[in-house]
Amino acid sequence: MTLAERPNPVLQSDDIPSTPAEVVDWTPTTPLSSAQTPPQRDETIQPYDPERIRRQYQGQWFMVTQRWLAILWPFARFVFRQWWDSKTGQTKAKEPVRAAELREMLTRLGPAFIKIGQALSTRPDVLSSGFLEELSKLQDQIPPFDNEIAHRFIEEELGAPYHEIYIELSPDPVAAASLGQVYKGRLKTGESVAVKVQRPDLAEQIALDIYIIRGLAVWAQKTFKGIRSDLAGILDEFAGRLFEEMDYIREGQNSERFIELYGFLEDIYVPKIYWEHTNTRVLTMEWITGIKLNQPDKILAQGIDAGYLVDVGIQCSLRQLLEHGFFHADPHPGNLLAMPNGKLAYLDFGMMSEINVEQRYGLLLAIVHIVNREFESLAYDYVRLGFLTPDVNLEPIVPALAMVFDNALGASVAELNIQRIFEQLSDIMYEYPFRVPAYYALIVRSLLTMEGIAMGVDPNFKVLNAAYPYVAKRLLTDESPELRASLKELLFKDESFRWNRLENLLNNARNISDYDLGGALHQGIEFLFSERGDFIRDRLANELVKTLDQLGQDTLQNLARQVQGQFGRPDASAIQNTATGNLSPSATTANQQTLAHLQRIWGLLQDTPGFDASELIPVLANLLTKRQTHELGFQVASGLIQRTAARLIREWLVPNGVDRQTLVPNSFAIAAKP
């Protein structure tokens, strides 16, 4: 095989980090007033262009070499000290010192390396608690730059001295992040605001570091043949987003697009942007009071459930990645705050990214195939997602994937850990011709960061366990051909309907707050009785025949027992034999299990919020006029008649001593459509 309307309280915050945004083709659904309209973007700001940066630094050997040494020397010293600690048995004792050294080193090296440290600060499965605590300071405790520079930038960007714009502005920044620092202020209209001002010479610092790191990536890819991933492409994806972060107008636009797409979700909050006081290097937004999501004890002390807010964040992340494709690519704890009113505030919409529809469906189907251990289908998902080329032989890859995901899944979905899977996948990606697409790097970073935050609240948290209810909801409600085909593949195997999987989907989907069961049933019924539903109707007819036949047999058996018990009639056993048709115990058990599944499914429907059986009556009445309904009824009736006739022939017309099962099959094929 080869938006919902957003509440607008004036809030305050003691813990607001900040960062900037990406421009995306987007028009708000509600017109903006002139005061709300984003200012004209500074055309002198250039987007990320690796070729332009290469030309800029190609002849500047002294500057590049000096920066190389500035990067390599501290890293070499740090690695040596770690090695010496292990040799002398002082690793644990020296951990606080080494953690502080690493944080200070990354801070000195600048914004690109600070971003790396921020990502590491959310991975309790990669670094020890001492390093995590120290690196978490990189989220909003970077040394600030001079206030005079910040005040000058405000005047240059907004056209007036800061004291003419803000009636209050904190004398020093309340937080300093990798790309800028934040002041607390108050507008003349009374609103408390956060004023973010960009660091000086930011573009030059980042461009030089990206040039050096990209050169190293290109060299490594050419030198080491085992590296099949597009390292330069992955770095370009990251660098492109980093350059977009340096334009605060883009961040504001991304913020408004985010609330437009995800503001309907319960307990999600995004601060308001004040466009009349925002420009390329200065951003003014609503001040938010909150506690970082990775501080569960402090959140609990406020009477808020940190675990619930983690789940809110996961559900929002799933919609970002799998529904609209516009996602927050930098969800570190400093950008996720638990508000006093119990809402989860998203901050810093600078590093945003987007994946297309094909990639979103590919990711969704991959989750389904992982959960259901359908590894051959998963191998094709990797082709679809661009990890494997279409001409790759998948036969040896399928068992390798099975080994990885069987180990990762363990006994249930709850055992799945994304970091664990990535670690085990690295081995087979080295052995087989996998390549990591550039777009995938930011998705992995976002997922791993969210999982790291969640594990800080609950060490046993597993992202996929929290994700599957949403996936189930999408499978049951999405009308796209890709997911309809996947649902069919999920529910049918070897001509048999897998009732247990439908039961599992319904049980998971009902846990999603915006799951519209009534809408799902309407869509399902419409699809079932449309031209596209022929395949499912045929198999449903077969299942209905078997189920109704079993119900009839059970009824006759009960009748036979009553006759025998009350009258002791000798022919009662004959009635019972005719009823059962000498069914094998396994066949009878299978039919009884189907009945049990149907009973549980009906119970799940009744227990699902929003279910109202009376709303289905008009839909069912309309179905009675459809040709497909008549065909289904004819198939079921014909199948029941043929099964009954087969049993009568076996029991009454075939002579004793003849193999009745061979001569007359237990049931005929379901009749062809009229």
SVG drawing of the C-alpha trace seen along z (x, -y; Angstrom):
<svg xmlns="http://www.w3.org/2000/svg" viewBox="-53 -67 89 106">
<polyline fill="none" stroke="black" stroke-width="0.4" points="0.0,0.0 1.9,-2.4 -19.0,-36.5 -21.0,-36.2 -21.4,-39.7 -18.5,-40.3 -18.8,-41.7 -16.9,-44.9 -15.9,-45.4 -13.0,-47.7 -10.6,-45.3 -7.1,-45.6 -4.1,-43.3 -0.9,-42.9 0.4,-40.1 0.2,-41.0 3.0,-40.0 2.7,-41.0 3.7,-40.3 2.5,-41.2 0.7,-39.9 0.3,-38.5 -1.7,-40.0 -4.3,-37.9 -6.9,-38.5 -9.9,-39.2 -12.8,-41.6 -14.8,-42.1 -18.4,-41.1 -19.4,-44.4 -18.3,-47.7 -15.7,-49.7 -16.2,-53.3 -13.4,-55.8 -12.1,-55.6 -11.9,-51.8 -10.3,-51.7 -6.6,-50.4 -4.1,-53.1 -2.2,-52.9 0.6,-50.3 4.1,-51.6 5.2,-50.5 8.9,-50.7 8.5,-47.5 9.6,-44.6 8.2,-41.1 10.6,-38.2 12.6,-37.4 15.5,-35.0 17.1,-36.0 17.1,-39.7 18.6,-38.9 21.3,-36.7 22.3,-39.6 22.3,-42.0 24.8,-40.0 26.7,-38.0 29.7,-40.4 29.7,-41.4 32.0,-38.6 33.3,-40.4 29.8,-41.1 28.6,-37.6 31.7,-35.9 31.4,-38.1 27.8,-37.1 28.7,-33.4 31.2,-33.5 28.8,-35.4 26.3,-32.5 28.7,-29.5 30.9,-30.4 28.2,-30.7 26.5,-27.5 29.9,-25.6 30.6,-26.8 27.1,-25.9 27.3,-22.3 30.8,-21.8 29.5,-22.9 26.5,-20.5 28.9,-17.7 31.2,-18.5 28.3,-18.5 27.3,-15.0 30.9,-13.8 31.2,-15.2 27.8,-14.1 26.5,-17.7 23.8,-17.8 20.9,-18.1 22.8,-20.5 23.8,-22.8 20.5,-22.8 19.3,-26.2 22.6,-27.8 22.6,-26.2 18.9,-27.1 19.6,-30.7 22.7,-30.6 20.6,-29.2 17.9,-31.9 20.5,-34.7 22.3,-33.3 19.1,-33.1 18.2,-36.6 21.6,-38.0 21.4,-36.3 18.2,-38.1 14.5,-37.7 15.0,-34.6 16.6,-32.6 14.2,-34.0 11.4,-32.4 13.2,-29.0 13.4,-29.4 9.7,-30.2 8.8,-27.1 11.0,-25.0 9.5,-26.5 6.2,-24.7 7.7,-21.2 7.8,-19.4 8.6,-16.1 11.7,-17.7 13.2,-19.8 13.2,-19.4 11.1,-21.7 14.1,-23.9 14.7,-24.8 11.0,-25.2 10.5,-27.7 13.6,-29.7 12.8,-29.7 9.2,-30.8 10.6,-34.2 11.3,-34.6 7.6,-35.1 7.4,-38.5 10.5,-39.2 13.0,-40.2 15.2,-43.2 13.4,-46.3 14.9,-49.0 15.1,-52.7 11.8,-54.6 13.0,-57.5 13.2,-55.3 9.7,-54.0 8.3,-57.5 10.0,-58.6 8.5,-55.6 5.0,-56.5 5.4,-60.1 6.7,-59.0 4.0,-56.4 0.9,-58.2 1.9,-61.8 1.9,-63.3 3.8,-63.1 2.6,-60.2 1.3,-62.5 -1.1,-64.1 -2.5,-60.7 -2.7,-58.9 -3.7,-60.7 -1.8,-58.0 1.2,-55.9 3.2,-53.8 6.7,-55.2 8.3,-51.9 7.1,-48.9 4.9,-46.3 6.2,-43.5 8.9,-43.1 8.8,-40.3 10.9,-39.2 9.8,-41.8 8.5,-44.7 7.5,-46.0 4.2,-46.9 3.1,-49.9 -0.1,-50.3 -2.1,-53.5 -5.4,-55.2 -7.1,-57.0 -8.7,-60.4 -12.1,-58.5 -11.3,-56.6 -10.4,-53.1 -7.5,-51.2 -5.2,-50.1 -2.0,-48.2 0.4,-50.1 2.9,-47.9 6.0,-49.4 8.4,-47.6 12.1,-47.1 14.6,-49.2 16.7,-47.7 14.5,-44.6 14.4,-43.8 18.2,-44.0 18.8,-41.6 16.4,-39.0 17.5,-39.2 21.1,-38.5 20.3,-35.6 17.9,-34.1 20.6,-34.4 23.2,-32.5 20.7,-29.8 19.4,-29.3 22.9,-29.0 23.5,-26.3 20.3,-24.5 21.1,-24.5 24.6,-23.2 23.3,-20.4 20.7,-19.4 23.3,-19.2 25.9,-17.4 23.8,-14.9 21.8,-12.8 19.7,-11.3 18.0,-14.7 15.0,-14.6 12.9,-17.3 13.1,-20.8 15.0,-22.5 15.3,-25.7 11.6,-25.7 10.7,-25.1 12.9,-27.9 11.5,-30.2 8.0,-29.4 9.0,-30.4 11.0,-33.4 8.1,-34.7 5.8,-34.7 8.5,-36.3 8.8,-39.2 5.1,-39.6 5.1,-40.0 7.0,-43.2 4.0,-45.0 1.5,-45.8 -1.2,-46.8 -1.2,-43.1 -1.5,-42.0 -4.6,-44.1 -6.2,-42.8 -5.4,-39.2 -7.0,-39.9 -10.2,-41.0 -10.3,-38.1 -9.7,-35.7 -12.7,-37.0 -14.8,-36.9 -14.0,-33.2 -13.8,-31.9 -15.6,-34.5 -18.8,-32.3 -17.0,-29.8 -18.0,-30.0 -15.5,-31.6 -13.1,-32.8 -12.2,-36.5 -10.0,-38.7 -9.1,-42.3 -10.3,-45.2 -7.9,-47.1 -7.9,-50.9 -7.1,-51.7 -6.9,-55.5 -3.9,-54.8 -2.2,-52.0 0.4,-52.0 3.2,-49.8 5.4,-49.9 2.8,-50.9 -0.3,-48.9 -3.0,-50.1 -5.4,-47.5 -7.8,-46.8 -6.1,-46.0 -6.7,-42.5 -6.5,-41.2 -5.4,-37.6 -3.2,-34.8 -1.1,-32.7 -2.6,-29.4 0.4,-27.5 -0.2,-28.7 -3.0,-26.4 -2.6,-27.0 -3.0,-30.7 -6.0,-30.2 -7.6,-27.8 -7.1,-30.4 -9.4,-32.7 -12.1,-30.0 -11.5,-29.2 -11.1,-25.7 -7.7,-25.7 -8.5,-22.3 -11.8,-23.6 -9.9,-26.6 -7.3,-24.2 -10.1,-22.3 -11.6,-25.6 -8.2,-26.3 -7.9,-22.8 -11.4,-23.1 -10.5,-26.5 -7.2,-25.2 -9.0,-22.3 -11.3,-24.7 -8.3,-26.9 -6.5,-23.9 -9.3,-21.8 -12.2,-24.1 -11.0,-27.5 -7.2,-26.9 -6.3,-30.3 -4.4,-29.5 -2.4,-31.0 1.1,-29.8 2.6,-31.1 0.2,-30.0 2.8,-30.1 1.4,-30.6 2.1,-34.4 -0.4,-34.7 -3.2,-32.7 -4.7,-34.3 -7.4,-33.1 -9.6,-36.1 -11.3,-36.8 -14.7,-36.2 -13.7,-32.7 -12.9,-33.4 -9.8,-32.4 -8.2,-35.5 -6.1,-35.1 -3.3,-37.7 -0.6,-38.4 -1.8,-37.7 1.5,-38.5 2.5,-34.9 -0.5,-33.6 -0.5,-31.0 -2.9,-29.4 -3.4,-26.0 -5.6,-25.2 -8.8,-23.1 -7.0,-20.0 -4.5,-20.0 -7.2,-20.5 -9.2,-17.5 -6.0,-15.5 -5.2,-16.2 -8.8,-15.3 -8.8,-12.0 -5.4,-11.2 -6.8,-11.6 -9.7,-9.3 -7.4,-6.6 -5.0,-6.8 -7.8,-6.4 -9.3,-3.4 -5.9,-1.9 -6.4,-1.9 -2.8,-2.3 -3.1,-1.5 -5.4,-4.5 -3.1,-6.5 -0.2,-5.8 -2.3,-7.4 -3.0,-10.3 0.7,-11.0 0.8,-11.0 -2.1,-13.5 -0.4,-15.7 2.8,-15.8 5.0,-13.7 5.4,-11.0 5.4,-11.3 2.7,-9.3 5.3,-7.0 6.6,-5.7 5.9,-2.0 3.7,-2.0 3.7,1.7 6.7,1.6 5.6,-1.7 2.2,-0.5 3.5,2.1 6.1,-0.5 3.3,-3.0 1.2,-0.3 4.1,0.4 4.5,-3.3 0.9,-4.1 0.0,-0.9 2.8,-1.6 1.7,-5.2 -2.0,-4.5 -1.5,-1.7 -4.8,-0.3 -6.9,-3.3 -7.1,-6.8 -6.4,-8.3 -2.8,-6.9 -1.9,-9.0 0.8,-11.7 1.7,-13.8 5.4,-14.3 5.7,-10.5 4.4,-9.9 6.8,-12.5 9.7,-10.9 8.8,-7.4 8.0,-8.7 11.5,-10.2 12.9,-6.7 10.8,-5.5 11.0,-9.0 14.7,-8.4 14.4,-4.9 11.8,-5.6 11.5,-8.5 9.5,-10.8 9.9,-14.6 8.4,-17.2 6.5,-19.9 7.3,-23.5 3.7,-24.3 3.7,-21.5 6.4,-23.0 4.2,-25.7 1.3,-23.2 3.6,-20.9 4.9,-23.9 1.3,-25.0 0.1,-21.5 3.2,-20.7 2.9,-24.1 -0.8,-23.5 0.0,-20.0 2.8,-21.3 0.5,-23.9 -2.1,-21.2 0.3,-18.8 1.4,-21.5 -2.1,-21.6 -2.8,-17.9 0.3,-15.6 -2.0,-12.9 -3.6,-15.1 -3.7,-13.8 -4.6,-16.1 -6.2,-13.4 -8.4,-12.2 -9.7,-15.8 -9.8,-16.2 -11.8,-13.1 -15.3,-14.5 -14.7,-17.4 -13.6,-15.0 -16.7,-12.8 -18.9,-15.9 -17.3,-16.9 -17.7,-13.4 -21.4,-13.4 -22.2,-16.9 -19.7,-17.9 -21.3,-17.5 -18.0,-17.5 -17.4,-14.6 -14.1,-13.8 -15.6,-13.4 -18.7,-11.6 -16.4,-9.1 -14.5,-8.7 -17.7,-8.2 -18.7,-5.5 -15.3,-3.9 -15.5,-4.1 -18.9,-2.6 -18.8,0.2 -16.4,3.1 -16.8,6.3 -20.4,5.5 -21.3,5.2 -22.4,2.1 -20.2,1.4 -22.8,0.2 -20.3,-0.1 -18.4,-2.9 -21.6,-4.8 -22.4,-4.5 -18.9,-5.8 -19.2,-8.7 -22.6,-9.8 -21.3,-9.4 -18.2,-11.6 -20.0,-14.2 -22.6,-15.0 -19.8,-16.5 -19.2,-19.4 -21.1,-22.5 -22.0,-23.6 -23.0,-20.1 -26.3,-20.4 -27.8,-16.9 -31.0,-17.9 -29.0,-19.3 -26.8,-16.3 -29.9,-14.0 -31.5,-16.1 -28.3,-16.1 -27.8,-12.3 -31.4,-11.5 -31.2,-13.8 -27.8,-12.2 -29.1,-8.7 -32.1,-9.2 -30.3,-11.1 -28.6,-9.7 -25.2,-9.8 -26.6,-7.5 -27.1,-4.4 -24.2,-2.5 -25.3,-3.1 -28.9,-2.4 -28.1,1.0 -26.1,2.0 -28.6,0.5 -31.3,2.6 -29.3,5.7 -28.8,4.7 -32.6,3.9 -33.5,7.3 -31.2,9.1 -32.4,7.0 -36.1,7.3 -35.7,11.0 -34.1,11.5 -36.9,9.5 -39.5,11.8 -37.6,14.9 -37.4,13.7 -41.1,13.0 -42.0,16.5 -39.6,18.2 -41.3,16.4 -44.7,17.5 -43.5,21.1 -42.3,21.1 -45.7,19.8 -47.6,22.4 -45.4,25.2 -45.6,23.9 -49.4,23.4 -50.6,26.3 -47.6,28.6 -48.3,29.0 -45.9,31.3 -45.6,29.1 -44.3,26.1 -40.7,27.2 -41.4,27.4 -42.7,23.8 -39.5,22.8 -37.3,24.6 -39.1,22.9 -38.7,19.5 -34.9,19.9 -34.3,21.6 -31.4,23.5 -29.4,20.3 -25.9,20.8 -25.2,19.4 -22.8,16.9 -25.3,15.5 -28.0,15.2 -25.5,13.5 -24.4,11.0 -28.1,10.1 -28.7,9.6 -25.7,7.4 -27.0,5.3 -30.3,4.9 -28.4,3.9 -26.4,1.3 -29.6,-0.2 -31.1,-0.4 -28.0,-2.2 -27.9,-4.5 -31.5,-5.5 -30.7,-6.2 -27.7,-8.4 -29.9,-10.4 -32.5,-11.0 -29.7,-12.1 -28.1,-14.5 -28.9,-18.2 -31.1,-19.6 -32.6,-16.3 -36.4,-16.5 -37.9,-13.5 -41.0,-15.5 -38.9,-17.7 -38.1,-14.7 -41.8,-14.0 -42.0,-16.5 -38.7,-15.2 -39.9,-11.6 -43.2,-12.5 -41.4,-14.1 -39.3,-11.0 -42.4,-8.9 -42.7,-10.6 -39.2,-9.9 -38.5,-7.1 -35.4,-6.0 -37.7,-5.4 -40.0,-3.1 -36.9,-1.2 -35.6,-0.8 -38.9,0.5 -39.1,3.0 -35.6,4.2 -36.3,4.8 -39.7,6.5 -38.2,8.7 -35.3,9.7 -37.6,10.6 -39.9,12.7 -36.9,14.6 -35.4,15.3 -38.8,16.6 -39.2,18.7 -35.7,20.2 -36.5,21.3 -39.8,22.9 -38.2,24.8 -35.4,26.1 -37.7,27.2 -40.8,28.5 -39.8,29.5 -36.3,30.9 -36.2,34.6 -34.5,35.7 -30.8,36.7 -30.1,34.0 -27.7,31.2 -30.3,28.4 -27.8,25.6 -26.0,26.6 -29.1,27.2 -31.0,24.1 -28.9,21.2 -30.0,19.5 -31.0,16.4 -31.3,15.3 -29.5,12.2 -31.5,9.1 -33.8,8.5 -32.7,6.2 -34.2,2.7 -37.5,2.5"/>
</svg>
